[in-house]
Amino acid sequence: MMKEFCFGYDLENIEKVMNYVKENYKEEIDFVMWIERGEDVMNGLEVLNGDMLKDKKLMKLIEKCEDFEE
């Protein structure tokens, strides 16, 4: 199951999401982050592992990002 989340300018909360997925999941297996050149935080997150969508803490962190899009 794949799902994509795009983020805007809520850098503090985006960084929390980024750190959480890095600590709890494997990049390229469970997720792919989009980080544009010159950026410090991700612009988007592609979920490859459907179990991530059941992770309540992760979903709450994503929802706290003021301007995310599904």
Contacts in CASP RR format, 6 or more apart in sequence:
PFRMAT RR
TARGET T0000
AUTHOR 0000-0000-0000
METHOD contacts of the structure
MODEL  1
MMKEFCFGYDLENIEKVMNYVKENYKEEIDFVMWIERGEDVMNGLEVLNG
DMLKDKKLMKLIEKCEDFEE
1 47 0 8 1.000
1 49 0 8 1.000
1 50 0 8 1.000
1 53 0 8 1.000
2 46 0 8 1.000
2 47 0 8 1.000
2 48 0 8 1.000
3 46 0 8 1.000
3 47 0 8 1.000
3 50 0 8 1.000
3 53 0 8 1.000
3 70 0 8 1.000
4 44 0 8 1.000
4 45 0 8 1.000
4 46 0 8 1.000
4 47 0 8 1.000
4 70 0 8 1.000
5 44 0 8 1.000
5 45 0 8 1.000
5 47 0 8 1.000
5 62 0 8 1.000
5 68 0 8 1.000
5 69 0 8 1.000
5 70 0 8 1.000
6 43 0 8 1.000
6 44 0 8 1.000
6 68 0 8 1.000
6 69 0 8 1.000
7 14 0 8 1.000
7 17 0 8 1.000
7 41 0 8 1.000
7 42 0 8 1.000
7 43 0 8 1.000
7 44 0 8 1.000
7 45 0 8 1.000
7 65 0 8 1.000
7 67 0 8 1.000
7 68 0 8 1.000
8 14 0 8 1.000
8 43 0 8 1.000
8 65 0 8 1.000
8 67 0 8 1.000
8 68 0 8 1.000
9 67 0 8 1.000
10 64 0 8 1.000
10 65 0 8 1.000
10 66 0 8 1.000
10 67 0 8 1.000
10 68 0 8 1.000
11 40 0 8 1.000
11 41 0 8 1.000
13 61 0 8 1.000
13 64 0 8 1.000
13 65 0 8 1.000
13 66 0 8 1.000
14 41 0 8 1.000
14 42 0 8 1.000
14 65 0 8 1.000
15 40 0 8 1.000
15 41 0 8 1.000
16 61 0 8 1.000
16 64 0 8 1.000
17 42 0 8 1.000
17 45 0 8 1.000
17 58 0 8 1.000
17 61 0 8 1.000
17 62 0 8 1.000
17 65 0 8 1.000
18 33 0 8 1.000
18 41 0 8 1.000
18 42 0 8 1.000
18 45 0 8 1.000
20 57 0 8 1.000
20 58 0 8 1.000
20 61 0 8 1.000
21 30 0 8 1.000
21 31 0 8 1.000
21 33 0 8 1.000
21 45 0 8 1.000
21 52 0 8 1.000
21 58 0 8 1.000
24 55 0 8 1.000
24 58 0 8 1.000
25 31 0 8 1.000
25 49 0 8 1.000
25 52 0 8 1.000
27 33 0 8 1.000
29 48 0 8 1.000
29 49 0 8 1.000
30 47 0 8 1.000
30 48 0 8 1.000
30 49 0 8 1.000
30 51 0 8 1.000
30 52 0 8 1.000
31 45 0 8 1.000
31 46 0 8 1.000
31 47 0 8 1.000
31 48 0 8 1.000
31 49 0 8 1.000
31 52 0 8 1.000
32 45 0 8 1.000
32 46 0 8 1.000
32 48 0 8 1.000
33 42 0 8 1.000
33 44 0 8 1.000
33 45 0 8 1.000
33 46 0 8 1.000
34 42 0 8 1.000
34 43 0 8 1.000
34 44 0 8 1.000
34 45 0 8 1.000
34 46 0 8 1.000
35 41 0 8 1.000
35 42 0 8 1.000
35 43 0 8 1.000
36 43 0 8 1.000
45 62 0 8 1.000
47 53 0 8 1.000
52 58 0 8 1.000
53 59 0 8 1.000
62 68 0 8 1.000
END
